[in-house]
């Protein structure tokens, strides 16, 4: 059990006087239950309920008043009364719609209790089979381990301290940090996989865990689907996603299938709700608001780059090279950067986008764009001469500011660049291991 960044968010929630019952959202096996168990150490009393267990689910199905329900919970758990600061964690809440309904009453009748709920298939059921009380709950999203959490799990304390506390990162740390990020790029951030790797430092030993992890997601397909025919479409979508990740996709015929746009689009959106994939839509915005164009083809991102590498057969190729941007036409490098950018946000409303400008004679595409204060910042994942970043130059020609980011394998540096049309702009060149720290380094660069 290793510390996760979500614990800081949970602690901030716990300290707020206006907090509401918290729904912890995220894909299966990203560590939600483990994180809450670690968080519970801050409390005088901790009650854990798993609603996949019939006895514990039945407590919520008796139509008790909220006062009777609390008494029933404490009686069942052999707790006579509320003792000090008390946390109640309702796990697998998606199995019991009546438990969801009670959340609003916890908020109204027992504001001093700390209530957290989570569920592995929660995302696909929200707004269909279950409805959360509007205005009576709040949300946090949990994702696979980011690179900083990976360093913590491997007990690489000096490397973690340098990334977190020293801006800019000293040059002497570059080679070691690149080597560690290379390992992270290969195995990804699924907690069980990282735990095993931290114990044995053997990538080959992870094969069984990757197999069982992917099979468990495939086995869940029937739970996502409304009928058997839909289950077949979702099963194909899950399997094909690992081969199509990192590219722009079309719903029609996705994964070399005969499925039509409507049914495949529905299947992929179910998987997106389950947070197994992300659909990154293009935007032509160069200033706020950042408006995605959902009529255009999205770029596909899967939950975890380690799973992508294993399923797609890229682990050996990555293992043989130190240049992660040379594998799979650079798509693995782009994918792991996307994973880091997604991990920076815990809001369920957050979406990641890329920039696209299409003209009849030419098109331009920048890998990612993010909103930084009142600016839209372009991020390109590419090694090579800065003069070859043509799409980035085209974005900067249109942008009302002068800041851009390039993520690559080189050292941290700032360049003054002139576009092909003569506009001067400042390019922040970030090494891969700082992809999750881009906002902090933008503040640093602007202050220079």
Number of C-alpha atoms within 10 A of each C-alpha: 12 14 15 24 15 19 14 12 12 17 12 11 18 18 9 9 9 9 18 25 23 21 24 24 25 26 25 21 17 21 19 24 20 16 19 22 14 14 20 18 11 14 13 12 16 20 15 18 19 18 21 15 11 9 12 17 20 14 18 22 13 11 12 14 11 18 12 12 18 18 17 16 19 15 12 13 13 9 15 11 11 15 11 11 13 18 24 19 24 23 22 20 23 24 20 16 15 18 19 20 15 18 22 20 17 22 19 12 11 14 15 16 17 21 23 22 26 22 23 21 22 23 20 21 17 14 9 8 10 17 12 17 14 8 8 16 19 17 18 18 19 23 27 27 25 23 26 24 20 27 23 19 21 18 13 15 12 12 18 19 13 15 21 14 9 10 12 14 16 12 9 8 14 18 13 11 21 21 13 18 22 21 19 21 26 24 22 27 25 24 22 17 21 25 17 15 19 16 10 12 14 10 17 11 13 18 12 10 13 19 13 11 17 15 11 13 16 15 10 14 21 16 12 21 18 9 10 11 11 18 18 15 20 26 20 21 23 22 16 17 24 24 16 19 23 24 14 16 18 16 20 16 13 20 20 9 14 10 16 12 14 10 16 24 18 15 24 24 18 21 24 19 20 23 21 20 22 23 22 22 22 28 21 18 20 22 16 12 11 18 14 20 16 12 8 14 16 21 20 21 27 25 25 23 27 25 24 25 22 20 18 17 13 17 20 13 15 21 15 9 12 15 16 26 20 16 16 15 11 16 17 24 26 23 23 26 26 23 27 24 19 19 18 17 16 18 13 13 9 11 15 20 23 22 25 23 16 10 8 5 5 7 11 16 19 23 22 23 25 19 16 13 9 9 19 21 24 25 26 22 26 19 18 10 7 17 12 11 17 15 19 24 26 18 23 24 20 12 18 12 16 16 21 22 23 23 24 25 23 15 18 19 12 15 11 11 16 17 18 12 10 10 13 17 18 18 22 22 25 23 20 29 24 24 25 21 18 20 16 13 20 17 11 12 16 10 7 7
